Amino acid sequence: MQQQHSLPGTSQDAPEAPAPASGSIPVVPLRHPVRMALAIVLIVLALGGAWDIAVNQRYHWDVVISYLFAPQILTGAVLTIVLTVVSMSVGIALGTVLAIMRLSANPIVSTIARGYIWFFRGTPLLVQLIFWYNIAALYPVIAFGLPFGGPALALGSANVLITPLGAALLGLSLNEAAYMAEIIRGGIRSVDKGQYDAARALGMNGGLLMRRVILPQAMRVVLPPTGNQVISMLKGTSLVSVLAISDLLYSAQIIYSNNYQTIPLLIVASLWYLLMTTILSFFQTKLERRYGRGFETAPKAARRAKTRTAS
């Protein structure tokens, strides 16, 4: 029999390499020495700053602890929460109406909404609060009636009807509505146009279409900036202290105007603001996850797939 010869270096001379078993190749993560060194430096700086704050006697931590749950501070915190809840509720409701008006095909309706948003976003909130507080200088009597000198129904004195708390709620709510209108408008425009066509094909009118189809789908886009607005509103209520309303900041100011412990009382107010914003951030994250189901981002999906493969 004649033997077959093959050239050296061909595939017949090389032994076949065994196929690696699935999952047998070790994955070695990249090393980042610069990133690790920077992280260590930041940790050392953070620990040093925390230690300096803890041992600095000028902070008067004993005063902070003694006033942290003072009745006047707790009452101010509750009023701050009430201002936030009421103002945001009115702002979201009015902002939704303004957003729908802004998207209206009627040019008059759209222009009115544009003008409202332009005015309230273009003027400082503090100026608006002071304006509402002094509205009696322009309209001593609050009345409703026909324009151009027609008959009117007087409701009462502006100083009686618009109290400092009422002026604060008006200023916060009307200002917030302008910002929420743009947020909700962006959420509505993010909904696919096919959803409109499908709802119209089912015989839905404009109001039912907006309530049942568009607004629920827009929530995924609206929720993150709305959560930020709630937190911003919570902190923005501190501006009502200029109207002598006993919110959290004004309550702290009243106390340190008597005992001259300015820094400790400001720390007390800051701790309460931090606590409330932390709680709001927690619930914001929960809501975002609920309405974001089915819209997972690529990095998160990759991490989940990697976790399932490793398991």
C-alpha positions in Angstrom: 0.0 0.0 0.0 1.2 3.5 -0.8 1.5 5.8 2.2 0.1 9.3 1.9 2.6 12.1 2.8 1.6 15.5 3.8 3.6 18.7 4.1 4.8 19.6 7.5 2.8 22.4 9.1 -0.5 21.4 7.6 -3.6 20.7 9.5 -2.9 16.9 9.5 0.3 17.4 11.5 -1.2 19.7 14.1 -3.1 18.1 16.9 -6.7 19.2 17.3 -7.1 21.5 20.2 -9.9 20.5 22.6 -12.9 22.8 22.6 -13.0 24.8 25.8 -15.9 23.9 28.1 -18.5 26.5 28.5 -17.7 28.9 31.3 -14.1 27.5 31.8 -12.3 30.6 30.5 -11.5 32.9 33.5 -12.6 36.5 33.1 -9.9 38.8 34.5 -11.2 42.3 35.1 -9.1 45.2 34.0 -7.1 47.0 36.6 -7.4 50.7 37.1 -4.6 51.9 39.4 -5.3 55.6 38.8 -9.0 55.1 39.5 -8.2 53.2 42.7 -5.7 55.8 43.9 -8.2 58.6 43.2 -10.9 56.6 45.2 -8.6 56.2 48.1 -7.7 59.9 48.1 -11.4 60.9 48.0 -12.2 58.5 50.9 -9.4 59.9 53.0 -10.5 63.5 52.3 -14.2 62.6 53.1 -13.2 60.9 56.4 -11.0 63.8 57.3 -13.8 66.3 56.6 -16.3 64.2 58.6 -13.8 64.0 61.5 -13.2 67.7 61.5 -16.9 68.5 61.6 -17.5 65.9 64.4 -14.8 67.3 66.7 -15.2 71.0 65.9 -16.8 72.5 69.1 -18.0 75.5 67.2 -20.8 73.5 65.6 -22.3 73.0 69.1 -23.7 69.6 68.4 -25.3 69.5 71.9 -27.5 72.4 70.9 -28.3 70.7 67.6 -29.4 67.6 69.4 -31.4 69.5 71.9 -33.4 71.4 69.2 -33.7 68.6 66.7 -37.1 67.5 67.9 -38.2 70.8 69.5 -42.0 71.3 69.1 -41.5 74.6 67.1 -39.2 72.8 64.7 -41.6 69.9 64.3 -44.5 72.2 63.6 -42.5 74.0 61.0 -41.5 70.7 59.3 -45.2 69.7 59.2 -46.1 73.1 57.6 -43.3 72.7 55.1 -44.7 69.3 54.1 -48.3 70.7 53.8 -47.0 73.5 51.6 -45.2 71.1 49.4 -48.1 68.7 49.0 -50.7 71.3 48.3 -48.6 73.4 45.9 -47.4 70.3 44.0 -51.0 68.9 43.7 -52.3 72.2 42.4 -49.2 72.7 40.2 -49.6 69.2 38.6 -53.3 69.6 38.0 -53.0 73.1 36.5 -49.8 72.1 34.6 -51.6 69.2 32.9 -54.4 71.6 31.7 -51.7 74.1 30.5 -49.8 71.3 28.7 -53.0 70.2 26.9 -53.7 73.8 26.0 -50.2 74.3 24.8 -50.6 71.4 22.4 -54.0 72.5 21.2 -54.5 73.3 17.5 -56.5 76.4 18.5 -54.0 79.2 18.3 -55.7 81.4 20.9 -55.7 78.6 23.5 -52.1 77.7 22.7 -51.0 81.4 22.9 -52.7 81.8 26.3 -50.8 78.8 27.7 -47.6 80.0 26.1 -48.1 83.4 27.8 -48.7 81.9 31.2 -45.6 79.7 31.0 -43.5 82.6 29.7 -44.5 84.9 32.6 -44.3 82.5 35.5 -41.0 80.9 34.4 -39.5 84.3 33.5 -40.0 86.0 36.9 -38.3 84.9 40.2 -40.4 82.9 42.6 -39.5 85.2 45.5 -40.8 88.2 43.5 -44.1 86.4 42.9 -44.5 85.5 46.6 -44.0 89.2 47.6 -46.4 90.3 44.8 -49.2 88.0 46.0 -48.5 89.1 49.6 -49.1 92.7 48.6 -51.9 92.1 46.1 -54.2 94.3 48.2 -52.3 97.3 47.0 -53.7 96.7 43.5 -57.0 95.1 44.3 -58.3 96.1 47.8 -61.5 94.2 47.2 -61.7 90.7 45.5 -64.7 90.6 43.2 -65.9 88.6 40.2 -68.0 90.1 37.5 -68.2 91.2 33.9 -65.3 93.1 32.4 -65.3 96.8 31.2 -67.2 98.1 34.2 -70.0 95.6 34.3 -71.7 94.4 37.5 -69.5 92.5 39.9 -69.9 90.3 43.0 -67.6 91.4 45.8 -66.2 88.6 47.8 -64.4 90.6 50.5 -61.3 92.4 51.4 -58.0 91.2 49.8 -56.2 91.5 53.1 -58.7 89.1 54.7 -59.1 86.6 51.9 -55.4 86.4 50.9 -53.6 85.7 54.1 -49.8 85.2 54.2 -50.4 81.4 53.9 -52.8 81.9 51.0 -50.2 84.2 49.3 -47.6 81.5 49.7 -49.8 78.8 48.3 -50.8 81.0 45.3 -47.2 81.9 44.5 -45.8 78.3 44.9 -48.7 76.7 43.0 -48.9 79.0 40.1 -45.2 79.1 39.6 -44.9 75.3 39.8 -47.7 74.9 37.2 -45.6 76.6 34.6 -42.7 74.2 35.0 -45.0 71.1 35.2 -46.8 72.2 32.0 -43.5 71.9 30.1 -42.6 68.6 31.7 -46.0 67.1 31.0 -46.0 68.5 27.5 -42.7 66.7 26.8 -44.2 63.5 28.2 -47.2 63.7 26.0 -45.1 64.3 22.9 -43.0 61.3 23.7 -46.0 58.9 23.2 -45.9 57.3 19.8 -48.3 58.7 17.2 -49.5 55.2 16.5 -51.2 55.2 19.9 -53.3 58.2 18.8 -54.4 56.4 15.6 -55.2 53.2 17.4 -57.3 55.0 20.0 -59.1 57.0 17.4 -59.9 53.7 15.5 -61.5 52.4 18.7 -63.8 55.4 18.7 -62.2 57.3 21.7 -62.8 61.0 21.9 -60.1 63.5 22.8 -60.7 63.5 26.6 -60.9 59.7 26.9 -57.9 59.3 24.6 -55.8 61.6 26.9 -57.0 59.9 30.2 -56.8 56.3 29.1 -54.0 56.2 26.6 -51.7 59.2 26.4 -51.2 60.3 30.0 -50.6 56.8 31.4 -47.9 56.2 28.8 -46.4 59.6 29.4 -45.9 58.9 33.1 -42.7 57.0 32.4 -41.2 60.2 31.0 -42.9 62.6 33.3 -42.1 60.9 36.6 -38.3 61.6 36.9 -38.4 65.3 36.4 -41.6 65.5 38.5 -39.8 63.9 41.3 -37.0 66.5 41.0 -39.7 69.2 41.0 -41.2 67.8 44.2 -37.8 67.9 45.9 -37.1 71.4 44.5 -40.5 72.5 45.8 -39.8 71.1 49.3 -36.6 73.2 49.5 -38.3 76.2 47.7 -40.9 76.5 50.5 -38.1 78.0 52.6 -38.7 81.2 50.6 -42.0 81.7 52.3 -40.1 82.7 55.4 -40.0 86.2 53.9 -43.8 86.3 54.4 -43.4 85.5 58.2 -44.9 82.0 57.7 -43.7 79.6 60.3 -42.3 76.9 58.0 -39.2 74.9 59.0 -36.7 77.7 58.1 -38.7 80.5 59.7 -39.1 78.4 62.9 -35.4 78.0 63.1 -34.9 81.7 62.5 -37.3 82.6 65.3 -35.4 80.3 67.7 -31.9 81.6 66.9 -33.0 85.2 67.0 -33.6 84.6 70.7 -30.7 82.4 71.7 -28.2 83.6 69.0 -27.3 80.0 68.1 -27.5 80.6 64.4 -25.3 77.8 63.1 -26.8 75.0 65.2 -30.3 76.0 64.3 -29.5 76.1 60.6 -28.0 72.7 60.9 -31.2 71.5 62.5 -33.2 72.8 59.6 -30.8 71.3 57.1 -31.0 67.9 58.7 -34.8 67.9 58.5 -34.6 69.0 54.8 -32.1 66.2 54.1 -34.4 63.6 55.8 -37.5 64.7 53.9 -35.7 64.9 50.5 -34.1 61.4 51.1 -37.6 59.9 51.8 -38.9 61.6 48.6 -36.0 60.3 46.6 -36.7 56.8 47.8 -40.3 56.9 46.7 -39.3 58.5 43.4 -37.1 55.6 42.7 -39.9 53.1 43.4 -42.3 54.9 41.1 -39.7 55.1 38.3 -39.1 51.4 38.5 -42.8 50.7 38.5 -43.6 52.8 35.4 -40.3 51.9 33.7 -41.0 48.2 33.5 -40.5 46.9 30.0 -38.3 49.9 29.1 -35.1 48.6 30.6 -31.9 50.4 29.4 -29.2 48.5 27.5 -26.6 48.6 30.4 -29.1 47.3 32.9 -30.3 44.5 30.5 -26.7 43.5 29.9 -26.0 43.3 33.6 -29.1 41.2 34.1 -28.1 38.9 31.3 -24.6 38.5 32.7 -26.0 37.7 36.1 -28.3 35.0 34.7 -25.4 33.5 32.7 -23.1 33.4 35.7 -25.8 31.7 37.8 
